Structures are given as C-alpha cells and as structure tokens.
Amino acid sequence: TLTGLFYFFFSKEHTGVFGKISRVGIWFLMVSFGAAFGFAVMGRISLLIGRFYDLIQFSGSQY
C-alpha cells in the first residue's frame, strides 16, 4: 500500500503525521511478509505430508 512506501521515503524525517503513516506502513509490511512466510511453510509441510502418505501407502506387503 501507499503507507508502506512512506516508510521507505527517507528524504523527510518521520515525525508528526508522516511518522504515524510510516508506522502504519511498517505494520502492513510485517503482516504481509509474515503471511507470505506462513503460506510458504504451510505449502512445504503439505508437500512433506504428501510424500509421507505415499511412503506409507507403498510400504505394504503387496509391493
């Protein structure tokens, strides 16, 4: 969002209203990066569960 860009605008000191807007930008960035990391971990664990399921399924006596 636009508030995230205000955080990276270093030409102006982050005080007053500009500082509050940039602080909201920090929170938006933290939430979005945290969600992206969580989805990546969840996807990798889902792949791992699928591999374990295949290993258990194909470890029977009929193979």
N, C-alpha and C positions, 0 to 999 in steps of 0.2 A: 504494500500500500504506500501511499504518499508519506505517511508518518515514518515508515522505515527508511525512506530516502532522506528525510530530515535528519535522521541520526548520523548519516554519513556526510552531511553538509558541514564541513569544518571551517568555512570562512567566517562564520558568525558564532559568537560564544553562546553556549547552551544555557541561557538564563531566561527567566520570565516565561512567557507563553511558548516561545520557541523551545525552551528546555523541557516543558511539560509535553509538548508534541513529540519531541525526540524521545522522551522517556516512554511514551505510548508505543513509539516505533520499536524500541528495544523489546518491549513485551511481545509485540506482534512477531518480531524476528525469532525470539526464543520459542514461542508457541509453534511457529511454522517449522523451524528446524527440529524441534522435539518431535513433532508429529511425523515428519519425514523419516527421522531416525527410527521411531517406533514402528512405522509401516515397513521399513527395510528389515528390521529384526523379526517382525511378525512373519514376513514373507519367507525369510530364511528358515525360521523354525517350522513353517508349514512345509517347505521342501524337505526338511530333515524328517519330519513325521511321515511324509510320503515314502521316503526311502526306507525307513524302519518298517513301515507297513509291508512294503514289497519284500524285504528280507524275511520278515516273519511269515508272510504268505508262501514264499518259495522255499522255506526251510522244512517243509513237511516231508513225510516218509515217501510220498509218491514221486518225488523228484530225485 
